[in-house]
Amino acid sequence: MRKTMVKKNILVFVGLFFAVTRLMAADDYSKWPYYKDFTINTSSTGANVASDQYKFPLLIRLTTSDSAIFSKAQSTGADIRFSEVASSGTVGTHFPYQRELWNAANRSAAIWVLVDTLKGNGTSQKIRMFWGQPTAPDSSKSSAVFDIGNGFQGVWHLNEGTGAAVSDATVNAYNGTARGRATEQTSPRTRRELLEGPNILTAGRTRHW
């Protein structure tokens, strides 16, 4: 019985994943009135990534300097989309994404975008963000970005407060409760979570490796 349940769960996840993938692939981005290109700098002056990285979740942050995006996007950010920018400048592959944070009032957002190939040691690769489509459904999906097929077993953004539920972004749903404090540090290269105090995360389920 247990094996059957596991197989059903996997089939449900696969079905949901491909449903989201088809939804994004079917989107006609010419119907989105606004877009912005983001340039990825992996050279020594940027992220300093020497070689290509595959199936890489890239964090994009929006701030008050991106007020034009917040003013035209849906209030929840449900209409945002991301794609590759082809060499011709046209829209390429549609990328899965997860909105970790979207605060339109404070003009703040954190979005994880699954880039199929992140070019190493470069300064010209671009991804394109679209917004401004009021009838677009929400296609943010954490498990499509942090796919267990790409080796992720558990991903916690740790943006919850002490005592709050801490959600696993993968389909494994290794959720828990925050105990202690998480302090965020940012840099041009990466975001790190510094955990202070004992027993920061109490897992709802334990798995031995």
C-alpha positions in Angstrom: 0.0 0.0 0.0 2.8 2.4 0.9 4.5 1.8 -2.5 1.3 2.5 -4.3 0.8 5.8 -2.5 4.3 6.9 -3.3 3.9 6.1 -7.0 0.6 8.0 -7.1 2.2 11.0 -5.5 5.0 11.0 -8.1 2.5 10.7 -10.9 0.5 13.6 -9.5 3.6 15.8 -9.2 4.7 14.9 -12.7 1.3 15.8 -14.1 1.2 19.1 -12.3 4.8 20.0 -13.4 4.0 19.3 -17.1 0.7 21.2 -16.7 2.5 24.3 -15.6 5.2 23.8 -18.2 2.5 23.6 -21.0 0.8 26.7 -19.6 3.9 28.8 -19.8 4.9 27.4 -23.2 1.4 28.3 -24.5 1.6 31.9 -23.3 1.9 34.3 -26.2 4.2 37.0 -24.7 3.4 39.4 -27.5 0.1 40.0 -25.5 2.2 41.3 -22.6 2.6 45.0 -23.1 5.7 45.5 -20.9 9.0 43.8 -20.6 12.5 44.4 -19.3 15.8 42.6 -20.0 18.1 41.7 -17.2 21.8 41.2 -18.0 23.6 38.4 -16.2 27.3 39.1 -15.3 29.1 35.9 -14.5 32.6 37.3 -15.2 35.2 38.1 -12.5 33.5 41.6 -12.1 30.2 39.9 -11.3 29.3 36.5 -10.0 32.7 35.1 -11.0 31.3 31.8 -12.4 33.8 30.3 -14.7 31.8 27.5 -16.4 28.3 27.0 -17.6 25.7 26.0 -15.1 22.6 24.1 -16.0 19.1 24.2 -14.5 20.2 27.1 -12.3 17.7 29.0 -10.1 18.6 32.6 -10.5 17.4 35.2 -7.9 16.0 38.4 -9.3 15.3 41.3 -6.9 13.1 44.2 -7.6 13.3 47.4 -5.6 11.9 51.0 -5.6 13.9 51.6 -8.8 11.5 49.2 -10.5 8.4 51.1 -9.6 7.3 51.0 -13.3 6.9 47.2 -13.0 4.9 47.3 -9.8 2.6 50.1 -11.1 1.5 48.0 -14.2 1.7 44.4 -12.9 -1.1 42.7 -11.1 -1.1 43.6 -7.4 0.0 40.0 -6.5 2.5 39.8 -9.4 0.6 36.9 -10.8 1.1 38.1 -14.4 4.9 38.2 -14.5 6.6 35.9 -16.8 10.3 35.2 -17.8 12.0 34.0 -21.0 15.3 33.6 -22.6 16.4 36.4 -25.0 17.5 34.8 -28.3 20.5 36.0 -30.1 18.2 37.8 -32.5 16.6 39.7 -29.6 13.4 37.7 -29.8 11.7 35.7 -27.1 13.2 32.3 -26.5 12.5 29.5 -24.0 9.9 30.3 -21.4 11.4 29.9 -17.9 9.6 28.5 -14.8 9.7 30.9 -11.8 8.7 31.2 -8.1 7.7 34.5 -6.4 9.2 34.2 -3.0 8.2 37.8 -2.2 6.0 40.3 -3.9 5.2 43.5 -2.0 3.7 46.0 -4.4 3.2 48.7 -1.7 6.8 48.7 -0.6 8.1 48.1 -4.1 10.0 44.9 -3.2 10.1 41.5 -4.8 12.3 38.4 -4.9 11.7 36.0 -7.7 13.6 32.7 -8.5 13.9 31.9 -12.2 15.0 28.5 -13.5 17.5 29.3 -16.2 18.2 26.3 -18.4 21.8 27.3 -19.1 23.6 30.0 -17.2 26.6 31.0 -19.3 29.9 31.1 -17.4 32.4 34.0 -17.6 30.1 36.2 -19.6 28.5 39.7 -19.5 26.0 39.5 -22.4 23.4 36.8 -21.5 20.0 38.3 -20.9 16.7 37.1 -19.6 13.4 38.9 -20.2 10.7 39.7 -17.7 7.2 40.4 -18.9 4.3 42.0 -17.0 1.1 44.1 -17.5 -1.4 41.3 -18.5 -4.4 41.8 -16.2 -6.1 38.5 -17.1 -3.1 36.2 -16.9 -3.3 33.4 -14.4 -0.6 32.8 -11.8 2.1 30.5 -13.0 4.5 30.8 -10.1 5.5 27.3 -8.9 8.3 26.6 -6.5 8.5 22.9 -7.3 9.1 23.6 -11.0 12.1 25.8 -10.1 13.5 23.6 -7.3 12.8 20.4 -9.1 13.9 17.2 -7.3 14.8 15.8 -10.7 17.7 18.4 -10.7 19.0 17.2 -7.3 17.1 19.4 -4.9 15.9 17.5 -1.8 14.8 20.4 0.3 14.8 24.2 -0.2 13.9 26.7 2.6 13.9 30.4 1.9 13.8 31.2 5.6 11.8 34.4 5.3 9.4 33.3 8.1 9.5 34.6 11.6 10.3 32.7 14.8 7.6 30.1 15.5 6.2 30.3 12.0 5.8 27.4 9.6 8.8 27.0 7.3 7.9 25.7 3.9 10.0 23.5 1.7 9.9 24.8 -1.8 10.3 21.3 -3.3 7.6 18.8 -3.9 9.0 16.8 -0.9 7.3 19.2 1.4 9.9 18.8 4.3 8.2 21.6 6.2 9.0 22.6 9.7 8.9 25.3 12.3 11.4 28.2 12.7 13.1 28.3 16.1 15.6 31.1 16.5 16.5 33.8 14.1 17.5 34.0 10.4 19.5 37.1 9.4 19.7 37.9 5.7 22.8 39.2 4.0 22.9 40.3 0.3 25.8 40.9 -2.1 26.0 41.3 -5.9 26.8 37.6 -6.1 24.5 35.7 -3.7 22.1 35.7 -0.9 23.1 33.9 2.3 21.0 33.0 5.3 22.9 33.2 8.6 21.2 31.1 11.3 21.7 32.1 14.9 20.9 30.0 17.9 20.3 26.3 18.4 17.6 24.3 16.8 16.8 26.8 14.1 14.5 24.5 12.2 12.4 21.7 13.7 11.4 19.4 10.9 8.0 18.0 10.6 9.4 14.9 9.1 12.9 13.4 9.3 14.7 11.5 6.6 18.0 9.7 6.9 20.5 9.6 4.1 
